[in-house]
Amino acid sequence: MEKGSFFNDRIERLPRADLDALIDERVRYTVKYAFENSPFYKKWFSDHQINPDTIREHEDLIELPLVSGGVIRTHQPPATEHFLFKSADWKDIFTIHETSGTSGVPKSFFLTWEDWARYAEKYARIFMSQGFGSGDRVVICASYGMNIGANTMTLAARDVGMSIIPTGKCNFPHRILASYQPTGIVGSVFKLVHLARRLSNEDISPRESSVERLIIGGESFAEESRDYLSELWDRPVFNTYGSTEGTMCGECVQHTGLHVPEDMVHLDVYDPGMDRFVADGECGRAVLTTLLPVGGKSGTLLLNYDTEDTTVVLSRDPCPCGRTHMRIFTPQRESETVWILGTPVNRVDIERGVFQRPNMEYLTGEYEAFVYGQDDEDEVILRVSMECHDPEETDQHLVMEQFLESFFRNKPLLADAYGENFEVTFYFTPPGALELYRLKGRPKRLVDRRE
Ligand SMILES: [Zn+2]
């Protein structure tokens, strides 16, 4: 498809009133489908004596239960005999996935081929909105397998007319770049920082490569780390947010937040303390509802699914790119937030302090932080370990100053407590010495070690 155009012009530029009407039509069909095909929802409506026909528009979704990962786990084997969220016949289930939970049994997830096609369209729209099109060649460093991201992007490429180089990881030989002259790479911030450094060590300048854009996904990050990555490659870096449950949101060339494909997924922002949806501009938990086109089928239907990620609706006005679908702030994982003396501290707050630009003359960007309690919980120590190219050559005083200034900027209560009952200690490690290198799986960079 022609670069700079829209994947689905009519839908992506649908005027707000028409888009809202389409959403409400799909809410009605989706709720009806859930009632008729999902054992969980069938029972729920019966138990609560609620007629699904009374759910007429998206505001009515607040009447329905919030579904967390825990609710899914308690409605599937071994807790129950059958998968109560499975909402299509086996003959229609194309693939089965398990999402790696941080604890216990993984959640099972069933996809029909239609689900795949819809997921792929979401990524196709994102690619096009970032300036990709026919003839582009993209290396996908995200892992294939039970995660659906890499497979969905590969499927999306077919419809956009792009070529995919499915390396699955970022440690591919530089031959890949030289031979195929890729125009884009998908990976995490850290993988792409590593790749730039490795290429530089091999006397290949990332800035002179064929790559035109970088796409990061699967994790939240500090703007400072994105800026640093963009500087290393001298290329724009776009964010995407996706999950097995079907959120696929992405930044367009305007960098004005992530567009939500509102005709296929409905996103509300919820306040768990107030038990209500919050207004645009307020921060809360991203809660999503699958939206099916009338007549569509879905393998796992979720209404009001609590992603446990926090976000903010930035705007429902048309974007300068021409798309009318709403834009949200990069979601952050609630599981990566710890509370210190009444103040929430997210992994991204630590990352921002690490990636202050002057620090990056000395640091690799790899870091980990631990929270310890003293005596009673009223005394807290935050220990930050940062990997240096060479600790001996690092201006440690400068790095500490930069970190603390950034960290305290939006945390006035912790700034007041600093030196009283809140301490920050720093460790400067040589390459390869962080604790996270010794652990398997997704690195945990902010760990609460209080009792
Ligand atoms: Zn836009």
Boltz pocket constraint, residues with backbone or C-beta under 6 A from the ligand:
constraints:
  - pocket:
      binder: B
      contacts: [[A, 252], [A, 253], [A, 254], [A, 256], [A, 259], [A, 319], [A, 320], [A, 321], [A, 322], [A, 323]]
      max_distance: 6.0
